[in-house]
Each structure stands twice: as C-alpha cells, then as structure tokens.
Amino acid sequence: MKILFIHQNFPGQYKHLAPLLAKRGHHCVALTLRVKEATTWQGVRVIPYALPKRDAQALHPWLMDFDTKLTRGEACWRAARALKARGYAPDLILAHPGWGESLFLRDLWPEARLGLYCELYHLADWPHLGFDPEFPSQDPEVEPLRIRMKNINNHLHFAEAHAGISPTVFQADTFPAPFRERITVSHDGIDTLTACPLPDVRLEVDGAGTLTRDDEVITFVNRNLEPYRGYHIFMRALPRLLRERPKARVLIVGGDEVSYGARPPKGQTWKQIFIDEVRGRIATPDWERVHFLGRIPYDRFLRLLQVSRVHVYLSYPFVLSWSLMEAMACEAAIVAGDTAPVREVISHGETGRLVDFFDGEALVAEVCALLEDAEARRALGQAARRLIQTRYDLRSICLPRQVKWVTDIAVL
C-alpha cells in the first residue's frame, strides 16, 4: 500500500508508526516543512516543501489563525501536485490536520483514504475556556466567537476524512458527535522498556552535584514554563515547600517560550514573572536548592524522572503531556492537578494523588506527605507503571492498535 504522511514536523506523532509500516513493506512517503532536502528516514522517503513569501495583508484578527493554515494547505497541495505529476498516487493519506496542510489533498487524489490525527477540537465552554480566573478574556462574550472560527480548519477536514485517531478519550470527546463516531482512541504509545525505573540512576546537576535515589528530589516538567501547564501554581507553592523540606532539591524542566495560551507582557517571560513574584519569600540558601534545567536531551530527561521522589504535574483541561505518562512508567510517585485529562491515568490513592489545580496548599501537603511515606511512594509508583504497561505500552498495545486502525481505513 502507498501511504503518504503529512506533518509539518515529521515524524511527529508518526515517529513509531511510519517506520513500522515501512518495515512491513508499505511504500511510505512524507511531506514536511522540517527538512530542506529530500532524504530517507527509517524506510520513509521524506520530501520537503516550503512556505511562500507573502506580502502583508489586512485581515480580521479572528481569521489570522485560519489564514496561516490556508497558506500551509496551499503550499502542501503544490508539493503534492508535483508528486502527482511524477505519477505518484497514494492509497492512504495519514495527516495531522492541525496546521492545515492536508486541506486540499483529496482534491488531487479523490480515491485516496484520509485518516486524521485528531489532537483537539476547540470548545468555547467551561472548562475549556475561562478555566483560570487569573487570566480572563478581555471580552468574555467575544471569546466563544473567536474560538468557533478556530475550528474552520477542523470542519473543512471532517467532510474529507474517512476516520480519525486521538490519543486520549478527553481529546476525542472534544470533537462534535458526527465526527466523534469516526475517531478511534489510541495513544501514540509509551516505550516502557526505555522509560522504566533505574535504582542506581545518577543525575549530574549544576549546583547540586550528583543526585541519586537516596536524595529527596521533586520534579516539575513542562515543554515551556507557562500558566497552561500550572507553572504559576507550582511556583507559588515553592516558598512553603522549601521551608517544610529543607533537604529537598527541586528540578524544573522547560523553556522560556509559550506553547499554549496567552503570551506574557512584551519583553517578559512567564518563567521570570513568577520567579520575581516568589523570590522575595524564599531565603537564598533555599533558593539555591531550586534548579531550572531548561530543555534537556531525552536521555537526561529520563534520568530526571528515574531519580524523582515526587513528580508534580499540573495542566489546564487540555492535551495530556507525555511527560506525565513517562514519569508513571518510571515509577515516580505523582501529585497532579485534578482535571479531566489527568483523571484518565491518575486515580487518587491508586496511581497517584490528586489535588485541586488551584490549591497550592493542598499540593504542598500531598507532596510532603508522600516524601514522608516511602511505602506509599512505592505502591503508587508501581501501580502507575502497571497502568502504563497495560494500557499505553508502545509495542504491545498502542502500535498494534494503530496498525489495525490503518488497516481498517484501507478497507473502508
């Protein structure tokens, strides 16, 4: 079968699926913005395309999001048209539609099946909008209208797609009923052979030396340090947490940019804004036990999770982070904010501890309680790993389910 992958940052969510399908004899091609020259990656022919340079034009602000998707959709269509001119015709197109690239591909190949990676449909009601009262919309009556416009891209894809796949029930359930029925829930998969406990792990940290499982380590991980992932809640909990745990080291992973939600005031970062807010309430010797590691390589990230005594995870009701599930696979004891996506993997008292997202005092209390109770940490960590192994393991659960999804689309 000829399979065309579409992802602006290929392989993205197809990191494991695409090579497996190529290994099984399928002819796999990918169109992406990520590379500058054509190459072959694990059996997949990767072909670049570029965005055109466009003159600035006046647009209604609510249309700017779709305009970027339309630009990418056109560019990808032109690259695909060049493939078609050379005789290429896919049987199946697997696309992440979030950036609009797959908008027009079935206009070129109407006989091809189209399977979408359905990451999120934007909802305008609580808790998807207005979840955090600290960051209200400037005009709450306008926000639902703007959010509705963000779904233009989704709706244009619904009519073209044969099926979808979503990594979690929470994400799948954001999609409207008619298309929700065509979505299979299957996570991308956690490699539990790699993400696993390592009793003799050692992690070098500037200012802390070599950390091991004998050290009291609290971890917090975001792609970027921002309110959408609870960074402000965690930082405000630090003064008390450091006072109550005088030997703890706090390791914070994440960049200074914005992945989701509102941007900070011009010239500032959310990271520094909340450092400045709490720094005056933290004595210098205590502050020296807080380590901002930035973005780190994956092998170092795994050692961080393996050395963690308690891992804190906070997120608005949004896409569940892989880092939480990888921490669970490493048998970390989890304290997490109680939101719908988190409850898919964390059951209070079974696979972790849940607290109200906004309750920093409760967060500190649960973290401290777990730091005092090695048996509770062991039980929670082992149960968390078992859940990841039985529901989300890459090789035994998720990849087979994804391959079945691909096969089912092909015969629709």
C-alpha beads as a LAMMPS data file, in Angstrom:
LAMMPS data file: protein, C-alpha beads

412 atoms
411 bonds

1 atom types
1 bond types

-500.0 500.0 xlo xhi
-500.0 500.0 ylo yhi
-500.0 500.0 zlo zhi

Masses

1 110.0

Atoms # bond

1 1 1 0.000 0.000 0.000
2 1 1 1.208 3.526 -0.801
3 1 1 0.958 5.695 2.309
4 1 1 1.522 9.462 2.368
5 1 1 2.275 11.058 5.750
6 1 1 1.570 14.753 6.269
7 1 1 3.074 16.505 9.277
8 1 1 4.812 19.870 9.433
9 1 1 7.351 18.447 11.866
10 1 1 7.512 14.863 10.594
11 1 1 7.690 12.306 12.084
12 1 1 5.864 13.952 14.999
13 1 1 3.190 11.558 16.240
14 1 1 4.155 9.093 13.480
15 1 1 7.590 8.504 14.994
16 1 1 6.927 4.808 15.595
17 1 1 4.060 4.043 13.218
18 1 1 5.688 5.254 9.991
19 1 1 8.889 3.163 10.306
20 1 1 6.859 0.103 11.288
21 1 1 4.613 0.398 8.229
22 1 1 7.665 0.889 6.004
23 1 1 9.312 -2.171 7.560
24 1 1 6.190 -4.201 6.772
25 1 1 6.564 -3.449 3.083
26 1 1 4.337 -0.420 2.598
27 1 1 5.668 2.348 0.340
28 1 1 5.807 5.306 2.734
29 1 1 6.359 8.936 1.732
30 1 1 6.179 12.045 3.919
31 1 1 5.716 15.712 3.037
32 1 1 7.066 18.089 5.670
33 1 1 8.464 21.530 6.375
34 1 1 11.048 20.064 8.730
35 1 1 13.757 19.185 6.201
36 1 1 15.343 21.247 3.431
37 1 1 16.392 18.391 1.162
38 1 1 14.791 15.061 0.308
39 1 1 16.035 12.201 2.442
40 1 1 15.129 8.718 3.613
41 1 1 14.409 8.132 7.288
42 1 1 13.894 4.589 8.572
43 1 1 12.444 3.446 5.274
44 1 1 10.255 6.524 4.742
45 1 1 11.003 8.838 1.814
46 1 1 10.858 12.358 3.283
47 1 1 10.198 15.193 0.826
48 1 1 10.423 18.868 1.817
49 1 1 8.242 21.734 0.810
50 1 1 8.444 25.410 1.722
51 1 1 6.009 28.180 2.525
52 1 1 5.731 31.002 0.007
53 1 1 6.742 34.530 0.851
54 1 1 3.655 36.682 1.046
55 1 1 3.111 40.381 1.311
56 1 1 1.452 41.540 4.492
57 1 1 -2.264 41.994 4.135
58 1 1 -5.056 43.309 6.290
59 1 1 -7.040 40.505 7.907
60 1 1 -9.737 40.337 10.505
61 1 1 -7.976 39.150 13.714
62 1 1 -10.286 36.146 14.005
63 1 1 -9.188 34.960 10.564
64 1 1 -5.433 35.134 11.147
65 1 1 -5.294 31.605 12.576
66 1 1 -7.046 30.102 9.555
67 1 1 -5.016 32.242 7.161
68 1 1 -1.812 30.550 8.333
69 1 1 -3.448 27.152 7.844
70 1 1 -4.651 28.097 4.387
71 1 1 -1.123 29.170 3.443
72 1 1 0.263 25.826 4.567
73 1 1 -2.553 23.940 2.879
74 1 1 -1.823 25.602 -0.440
75 1 1 1.923 25.028 -0.130
76 1 1 1.447 21.362 0.695
77 1 1 -1.043 20.982 -2.166
78 1 1 1.501 22.409 -4.612
79 1 1 4.155 19.988 -3.392
80 1 1 1.675 17.126 -3.640
81 1 1 0.703 18.194 -7.157
82 1 1 4.354 17.904 -8.157
83 1 1 4.366 14.358 -6.773
84 1 1 1.238 13.540 -8.736
85 1 1 2.844 14.862 -11.934
86 1 1 5.598 12.276 -11.431
87 1 1 2.984 9.526 -11.264
88 1 1 2.617 9.196 -7.507
89 1 1 -0.835 8.320 -6.158
90 1 1 -1.260 7.265 -2.510
91 1 1 -3.805 4.715 -1.395
92 1 1 -3.888 6.229 2.094
93 1 1 -3.063 9.676 3.489
94 1 1 -2.281 9.934 7.201
95 1 1 -2.237 13.552 8.308
96 1 1 -2.069 15.763 11.344
97 1 1 -4.521 18.445 10.172
98 1 1 -3.720 20.944 12.905
99 1 1 -1.692 23.227 10.637
100 1 1 -3.963 22.927 7.587
101 1 1 -1.527 21.050 5.365
102 1 1 -3.970 18.319 4.377
103 1 1 -6.837 20.630 3.425
104 1 1 -6.705 20.034 -0.325
105 1 1 -5.010 16.671 -0.798
106 1 1 -8.126 14.723 -1.668
107 1 1 -8.799 17.275 -4.403
108 1 1 -5.684 15.807 -6.025
109 1 1 -6.364 12.188 -5.084
110 1 1 -10.115 11.738 -4.547
111 1 1 -9.770 7.946 -4.399
112 1 1 -7.291 8.037 -1.512
113 1 1 -8.435 7.289 2.025
114 1 1 -7.702 10.011 4.587
115 1 1 -7.017 9.298 8.272
116 1 1 -6.570 12.239 10.640
117 1 1 -4.646 12.588 13.875
118 1 1 -7.333 14.366 15.901
119 1 1 -5.460 16.283 18.564
120 1 1 -8.117 18.759 19.676
121 1 1 -11.358 20.456 18.725
122 1 1 -11.587 23.917 20.265
123 1 1 -14.511 24.245 22.671
124 1 1 -15.805 27.568 23.939
125 1 1 -17.483 26.472 27.174
126 1 1 -16.025 25.939 30.645
127 1 1 -13.561 24.412 31.488
128 1 1 -12.064 24.667 28.004
129 1 1 -12.499 28.435 28.131
130 1 1 -12.315 30.535 31.279
131 1 1 -10.783 27.758 33.383
132 1 1 -8.280 30.011 35.127
133 1 1 -9.917 33.175 36.523
134 1 1 -6.485 34.775 36.927
135 1 1 -6.232 35.161 33.158
136 1 1 -9.686 36.230 31.973
137 1 1 -10.520 37.218 28.436
138 1 1 -10.632 40.937 27.779
139 1 1 -14.128 40.425 26.395
140 1 1 -15.707 37.111 27.534
141 1 1 -18.593 37.454 25.078
142 1 1 -16.189 37.664 22.154
143 1 1 -14.066 34.626 23.031
144 1 1 -16.649 31.958 22.036
145 1 1 -16.959 33.615 18.635
146 1 1 -13.203 33.666 18.104
147 1 1 -12.879 30.064 19.265
148 1 1 -15.590 28.985 16.831
149 1 1 -13.565 30.490 13.998
150 1 1 -10.505 28.454 15.074
151 1 1 -12.476 25.331 14.142
152 1 1 -12.880 26.259 10.463
153 1 1 -9.909 24.055 9.669
154 1 1 -11.383 21.129 11.603
155 1 1 -14.734 21.375 9.858
156 1 1 -13.204 21.554 6.403
157 1 1 -11.377 18.317 7.163
158 1 1 -14.407 16.460 8.519
159 1 1 -16.042 16.231 5.084
160 1 1 -12.862 14.788 3.539
161 1 1 -11.689 12.347 6.191
162 1 1 -12.673 8.704 6.482
163 1 1 -11.514 8.202 10.068
164 1 1 -9.603 9.804 12.920
165 1 1 -7.406 8.732 15.806
166 1 1 -6.953 10.510 19.152
167 1 1 -4.501 9.663 21.915
168 1 1 -6.968 10.103 24.808
169 1 1 -10.697 9.950 25.437
170 1 1 -10.617 13.571 26.618
171 1 1 -9.217 14.734 23.284
172 1 1 -11.547 12.563 21.205
173 1 1 -14.566 13.788 23.150
174 1 1 -13.867 17.409 22.269
175 1 1 -14.929 16.626 18.683
176 1 1 -18.579 17.046 17.690
177 1 1 -20.756 13.952 17.654
178 1 1 -20.984 13.216 13.914
179 1 1 -17.202 13.062 13.520
180 1 1 -16.535 11.725 17.032
181 1 1 -18.086 8.444 15.903
182 1 1 -15.279 8.013 13.369
183 1 1 -12.478 8.538 15.916
184 1 1 -10.565 5.628 17.414
185 1 1 -8.878 6.299 20.755
186 1 1 -5.320 5.026 20.767
187 1 1 -2.380 6.694 22.420
188 1 1 0.860 7.170 20.480
189 1 1 2.467 4.806 22.987
190 1 1 4.996 4.895 25.802
191 1 1 8.186 2.880 25.382
192 1 1 8.145 1.210 28.784
193 1 1 11.378 -0.640 28.035
194 1 1 13.165 2.723 27.884
195 1 1 11.003 4.680 30.349
196 1 1 11.458 2.429 33.354
197 1 1 12.756 2.577 36.926
198 1 1 16.516 2.534 37.415
199 1 1 17.514 2.073 41.067
200 1 1 21.161 3.076 40.583
201 1 1 20.432 6.127 38.416
202 1 1 22.755 9.118 38.759
203 1 1 21.972 12.636 37.563
204 1 1 24.524 15.434 37.468
205 1 1 23.021 18.855 38.222
206 1 1 24.984 22.096 38.351
207 1 1 24.900 23.409 41.891
208 1 1 23.652 20.119 43.316
209 1 1 26.317 17.622 42.311
210 1 1 25.354 14.023 41.641
211 1 1 21.779 13.155 42.582
212 1 1 20.640 9.582 43.211
213 1 1 17.550 7.804 44.536
214 1 1 18.914 8.500 48.018
215 1 1 18.289 12.225 47.548
216 1 1 14.981 13.983 48.087
217 1 1 14.183 15.189 44.573
218 1 1 10.964 16.902 43.488
219 1 1 10.461 17.292 39.734
220 1 1 8.256 19.507 37.581
221 1 1 8.281 19.324 33.767
222 1 1 6.758 21.492 31.028
223 1 1 7.709 21.955 27.396
224 1 1 7.574 25.647 28.258
225 1 1 7.052 27.169 31.683
226 1 1 3.628 28.807 31.420
227 1 1 0.239 29.004 33.180
228 1 1 -1.456 26.488 30.855
229 1 1 0.704 23.812 32.465
230 1 1 0.331 25.126 36.015
231 1 1 3.735 26.753 36.333
232 1 1 2.299 29.686 38.318
233 1 1 0.601 27.329 40.779
234 1 1 3.781 25.344 41.329
235 1 1 5.964 28.409 41.780
236 1 1 3.623 29.881 44.371
237 1 1 3.811 26.621 46.302
238 1 1 7.619 26.721 46.406
239 1 1 8.145 29.022 49.427
240 1 1 6.249 26.719 51.781
241 1 1 7.514 23.554 50.120
242 1 1 11.141 24.605 50.549
243 1 1 10.566 25.604 54.176
244 1 1 8.961 22.286 55.036
245 1 1 11.501 20.170 53.137
246 1 1 14.914 21.651 53.994
247 1 1 16.806 18.854 52.212
248 1 1 14.755 18.716 49.019
249 1 1 16.094 19.585 45.598
250 1 1 13.534 20.953 43.139
251 1 1 14.307 20.278 39.468
252 1 1 12.290 22.287 36.947
253 1 1 12.407 21.442 33.234
254 1 1 11.035 23.697 30.487
255 1 1 11.759 26.508 28.075
256 1 1 11.005 30.223 28.219
257 1 1 8.597 30.360 25.291
258 1 1 4.818 29.887 25.031
259 1 1 3.307 26.682 23.707
260 1 1 -0.302 27.314 24.674
261 1 1 -2.468 30.121 25.921
262 1 1 -1.781 33.804 26.345
263 1 1 1.625 35.356 25.881
264 1 1 3.219 37.312 28.730
265 1 1 3.606 41.092 28.540
266 1 1 6.021 42.157 25.823
267 1 1 9.659 41.619 26.691
268 1 1 8.903 39.260 29.593
269 1 1 8.620 35.515 30.126
270 1 1 6.178 33.626 32.333
271 1 1 9.198 31.903 33.849
272 1 1 10.714 35.142 35.117
273 1 1 7.397 36.755 36.049
274 1 1 6.671 34.051 38.626
275 1 1 10.271 33.805 39.789
276 1 1 10.084 37.523 40.572
277 1 1 6.759 37.036 42.357
278 1 1 8.017 34.423 44.830
279 1 1 11.747 35.076 45.125
280 1 1 11.363 37.594 47.951
281 1 1 9.656 34.955 50.108
282 1 1 12.427 32.384 49.663
283 1 1 15.692 32.628 51.590
284 1 1 18.807 32.472 49.440
285 1 1 20.008 29.094 50.825
286 1 1 16.604 27.635 49.977
287 1 1 16.556 29.222 46.519
288 1 1 19.882 27.531 45.799
289 1 1 18.028 24.206 46.026
290 1 1 15.829 25.165 43.061
291 1 1 17.357 24.220 39.706
292 1 1 15.991 25.414 36.359
293 1 1 17.359 22.973 33.803
294 1 1 15.785 24.442 30.668
295 1 1 15.122 21.970 27.881
296 1 1 17.172 18.816 28.195
297 1 1 18.006 15.797 25.979
298 1 1 15.691 12.815 26.263
299 1 1 18.199 10.528 27.982
300 1 1 18.814 13.159 30.647
301 1 1 15.057 13.724 30.951
302 1 1 14.563 10.016 31.695
303 1 1 17.274 10.069 34.364
304 1 1 15.494 13.034 35.928
305 1 1 12.245 11.049 36.122
306 1 1 14.098 7.988 37.439
307 1 1 15.715 9.993 40.228
308 1 1 12.477 11.791 41.145
309 1 1 10.999 11.033 44.548
310 1 1 7.800 13.005 43.829
311 1 1 6.793 14.301 40.401
312 1 1 4.315 17.191 40.204
313 1 1 2.067 17.569 37.152
314 1 1 -0.373 20.417 36.594
315 1 1 -2.342 21.255 33.475
316 1 1 -5.436 23.085 32.378
317 1 1 -8.045 20.726 30.826
318 1 1 -6.056 20.194 27.661
319 1 1 -3.847 17.676 25.850
320 1 1 -2.274 15.288 28.353
321 1 1 1.521 15.552 28.427
322 1 1 3.636 12.545 27.526
323 1 1 5.942 13.545 30.386
324 1 1 3.316 12.553 32.967
325 1 1 2.928 9.106 31.453
326 1 1 6.680 8.661 31.126
327 1 1 7.063 9.626 34.798
328 1 1 4.468 6.984 35.650
329 1 1 6.362 4.423 33.558
330 1 1 9.464 5.260 35.619
331 1 1 7.502 4.531 38.833
332 1 1 7.584 8.132 40.038
333 1 1 5.094 8.999 42.758
334 1 1 2.751 11.550 41.190
335 1 1 0.943 14.543 42.672
336 1 1 -1.258 16.048 39.965
337 1 1 -3.921 18.656 39.426
338 1 1 -7.397 17.134 39.319
339 1 1 -8.582 17.861 35.770
340 1 1 -10.420 15.638 33.285
341 1 1 -7.481 14.568 31.093
342 1 1 -5.377 13.745 34.162
343 1 1 -8.111 11.519 35.588
344 1 1 -7.733 9.185 32.613
345 1 1 -4.438 7.966 34.085
346 1 1 -4.362 9.128 37.714
347 1 1 -6.845 7.672 40.197
348 1 1 -6.471 9.272 43.604
349 1 1 -4.764 6.929 46.033
350 1 1 -4.166 4.283 43.366
351 1 1 -1.820 5.597 40.667
352 1 1 -1.079 8.968 42.248
353 1 1 -2.524 11.735 44.390
354 1 1 -4.903 14.373 43.031
355 1 1 -5.388 17.921 44.307
356 1 1 -7.471 20.832 43.139
357 1 1 -5.483 22.533 40.371
358 1 1 -5.623 25.925 42.110
359 1 1 -4.959 24.719 45.676
360 1 1 -1.262 25.268 46.291
361 1 1 -1.607 24.449 49.982
362 1 1 -3.083 21.044 49.188
363 1 1 -0.333 20.482 46.634
364 1 1 2.363 21.088 49.247
365 1 1 0.565 18.907 51.783
366 1 1 0.369 15.939 49.397
367 1 1 3.958 16.304 48.239
368 1 1 5.189 16.442 51.835
369 1 1 3.030 13.500 52.868
370 1 1 4.485 11.362 50.095
371 1 1 8.036 12.434 50.891
372 1 1 7.445 11.102 54.407
373 1 1 5.945 7.792 53.262
374 1 1 8.265 5.546 51.270
375 1 1 5.769 2.675 51.190
376 1 1 3.047 4.908 49.699
377 1 1 5.501 6.152 47.069
378 1 1 6.459 2.592 46.188
379 1 1 2.844 1.414 45.912
380 1 1 1.718 4.404 43.837
381 1 1 4.737 4.211 41.547
382 1 1 4.362 0.509 40.880
383 1 1 0.617 0.858 40.216
384 1 1 1.296 3.775 37.876
385 1 1 3.788 1.754 35.859
386 1 1 1.407 -1.207 35.657
387 1 1 -1.309 1.058 34.257
388 1 1 1.021 2.442 31.583
389 1 1 2.171 -1.069 30.676
390 1 1 -1.355 -2.473 30.391
391 1 1 -2.994 0.458 28.575
392 1 1 -0.324 2.535 26.870
393 1 1 2.691 0.338 26.154
394 1 1 4.114 1.210 22.757
395 1 1 4.895 -2.266 21.430
396 1 1 2.236 -4.484 22.961
397 1 1 -0.778 -2.143 22.997
398 1 1 -0.553 1.093 21.032
399 1 1 1.336 0.184 17.857
400 1 1 -0.834 -2.896 17.188
401 1 1 -3.943 -0.762 17.716
402 1 1 -2.639 1.929 15.354
403 1 1 -1.770 -0.643 12.676
404 1 1 -5.285 -2.074 12.942
405 1 1 -6.690 1.446 12.549
406 1 1 -4.623 1.917 9.373
407 1 1 -5.767 -1.436 8.013
408 1 1 -9.411 -0.668 8.787
409 1 1 -9.245 2.667 6.936
410 1 1 -7.756 0.987 3.896
411 1 1 -10.781 -1.283 3.508
412 1 1 -13.461 1.348 4.183

Bonds

1 1 1 2
2 1 2 3
3 1 3 4
4 1 4 5
5 1 5 6
6 1 6 7
7 1 7 8
8 1 8 9
9 1 9 10
10 1 10 11
11 1 11 12
12 1 12 13
13 1 13 14
14 1 14 15
15 1 15 16
16 1 16 17
17 1 17 18
18 1 18 19
19 1 19 20
20 1 20 21
21 1 21 22
22 1 22 23
23 1 23 24
24 1 24 25
25 1 25 26
26 1 26 27
27 1 27 28
28 1 28 29
29 1 29 30
30 1 30 31
31 1 31 32
32 1 32 33
33 1 33 34
34 1 34 35
35 1 35 36
36 1 36 37
37 1 37 38
38 1 38 39
39 1 39 40
40 1 40 41
41 1 41 42
42 1 42 43
43 1 43 44
44 1 44 45
45 1 45 46
46 1 46 47
47 1 47 48
48 1 48 49
49 1 49 50
50 1 50 51
51 1 51 52
52 1 52 53
53 1 53 54
54 1 54 55
55 1 55 56
56 1 56 57
57 1 57 58
58 1 58 59
59 1 59 60
60 1 60 61
61 1 61 62
62 1 62 63
63 1 63 64
64 1 64 65
65 1 65 66
66 1 66 67
67 1 67 68
68 1 68 69
69 1 69 70
70 1 70 71
71 1 71 72
72 1 72 73
73 1 73 74
74 1 74 75
75 1 75 76
76 1 76 77
77 1 77 78
78 1 78 79
79 1 79 80
80 1 80 81
81 1 81 82
82 1 82 83
83 1 83 84
84 1 84 85
85 1 85 86
86 1 86 87
87 1 87 88
88 1 88 89
89 1 89 90
90 1 90 91
91 1 91 92
92 1 92 93
93 1 93 94
94 1 94 95
95 1 95 96
96 1 96 97
97 1 97 98
98 1 98 99
99 1 99 100
100 1 100 101
101 1 101 102
102 1 102 103
103 1 103 104
104 1 104 105
105 1 105 106
106 1 106 107
107 1 107 108
108 1 108 109
109 1 109 110
110 1 110 111
111 1 111 112
112 1 112 113
113 1 113 114
114 1 114 115
115 1 115 116
116 1 116 117
117 1 117 118
118 1 118 119
119 1 119 120
120 1 120 121
121 1 121 122
122 1 122 123
123 1 123 124
124 1 124 125
125 1 125 126
126 1 126 127
127 1 127 128
128 1 128 129
129 1 129 130
130 1 130 131
131 1 131 132
132 1 132 133
133 1 133 134
134 1 134 135
135 1 135 136
136 1 136 137
137 1 137 138
138 1 138 139
139 1 139 140
140 1 140 141
141 1 141 142
142 1 142 143
143 1 143 144
144 1 144 145
145 1 145 146
146 1 146 147
147 1 147 148
148 1 148 149
149 1 149 150
150 1 150 151
151 1 151 152
152 1 152 153
153 1 153 154
154 1 154 155
155 1 155 156
156 1 156 157
157 1 157 158
158 1 158 159
159 1 159 160
160 1 160 161
161 1 161 162
162 1 162 163
163 1 163 164
164 1 164 165
165 1 165 166
166 1 166 167
167 1 167 168
168 1 168 169
169 1 169 170
170 1 170 171
171 1 171 172
172 1 172 173
173 1 173 174
174 1 174 175
175 1 175 176
176 1 176 177
177 1 177 178
178 1 178 179
179 1 179 180
180 1 180 181
181 1 181 182
182 1 182 183
183 1 183 184
184 1 184 185
185 1 185 186
186 1 186 187
187 1 187 188
188 1 188 189
189 1 189 190
190 1 190 191
191 1 191 192
192 1 192 193
193 1 193 194
194 1 194 195
195 1 195 196
196 1 196 197
197 1 197 198
198 1 198 199
199 1 199 200
200 1 200 201
201 1 201 202
202 1 202 203
203 1 203 204
204 1 204 205
205 1 205 206
206 1 206 207
207 1 207 208
208 1 208 209
209 1 209 210
210 1 210 211
211 1 211 212
212 1 212 213
213 1 213 214
214 1 214 215
215 1 215 216
216 1 216 217
217 1 217 218
218 1 218 219
219 1 219 220
220 1 220 221
221 1 221 222
222 1 222 223
223 1 223 224
224 1 224 225
225 1 225 226
226 1 226 227
227 1 227 228
228 1 228 229
229 1 229 230
230 1 230 231
231 1 231 232
232 1 232 233
233 1 233 234
234 1 234 235
235 1 235 236
236 1 236 237
237 1 237 238
238 1 238 239
239 1 239 240
240 1 240 241
241 1 241 242
242 1 242 243
243 1 243 244
244 1 244 245
245 1 245 246
246 1 246 247
247 1 247 248
248 1 248 249
249 1 249 250
250 1 250 251
251 1 251 252
252 1 252 253
253 1 253 254
254 1 254 255
255 1 255 256
256 1 256 257
257 1 257 258
258 1 258 259
259 1 259 260
260 1 260 261
261 1 261 262
262 1 262 263
263 1 263 264
264 1 264 265
265 1 265 266
266 1 266 267
267 1 267 268
268 1 268 269
269 1 269 270
270 1 270 271
271 1 271 272
272 1 272 273
273 1 273 274
274 1 274 275
275 1 275 276
276 1 276 277
277 1 277 278
278 1 278 279
279 1 279 280
280 1 280 281
281 1 281 282
282 1 282 283
283 1 283 284
284 1 284 285
285 1 285 286
286 1 286 287
287 1 287 288
288 1 288 289
289 1 289 290
290 1 290 291
291 1 291 292
292 1 292 293
293 1 293 294
294 1 294 295
295 1 295 296
296 1 296 297
297 1 297 298
298 1 298 299
299 1 299 300
300 1 300 301
301 1 301 302
302 1 302 303
303 1 303 304
304 1 304 305
305 1 305 306
306 1 306 307
307 1 307 308
308 1 308 309
309 1 309 310
310 1 310 311
311 1 311 312
312 1 312 313
313 1 313 314
314 1 314 315
315 1 315 316
316 1 316 317
317 1 317 318
318 1 318 319
319 1 319 320
320 1 320 321
321 1 321 322
322 1 322 323
323 1 323 324
324 1 324 325
325 1 325 326
326 1 326 327
327 1 327 328
328 1 328 329
329 1 329 330
330 1 330 331
331 1 331 332
332 1 332 333
333 1 333 334
334 1 334 335
335 1 335 336
336 1 336 337
337 1 337 338
338 1 338 339
339 1 339 340
340 1 340 341
341 1 341 342
342 1 342 343
343 1 343 344
344 1 344 345
345 1 345 346
346 1 346 347
347 1 347 348
348 1 348 349
349 1 349 350
350 1 350 351
351 1 351 352
352 1 352 353
353 1 353 354
354 1 354 355
355 1 355 356
356 1 356 357
357 1 357 358
358 1 358 359
359 1 359 360
360 1 360 361
361 1 361 362
362 1 362 363
363 1 363 364
364 1 364 365
365 1 365 366
366 1 366 367
367 1 367 368
368 1 368 369
369 1 369 370
370 1 370 371
371 1 371 372
372 1 372 373
373 1 373 374
374 1 374 375
375 1 375 376
376 1 376 377
377 1 377 378
378 1 378 379
379 1 379 380
380 1 380 381
381 1 381 382
382 1 382 383
383 1 383 384
384 1 384 385
385 1 385 386
386 1 386 387
387 1 387 388
388 1 388 389
389 1 389 390
390 1 390 391
391 1 391 392
392 1 392 393
393 1 393 394
394 1 394 395
395 1 395 396
396 1 396 397
397 1 397 398
398 1 398 399
399 1 399 400
400 1 400 401
401 1 401 402
402 1 402 403
403 1 403 404
404 1 404 405
405 1 405 406
406 1 406 407
407 1 407 408
408 1 408 409
409 1 409 410
410 1 410 411
411 1 411 412
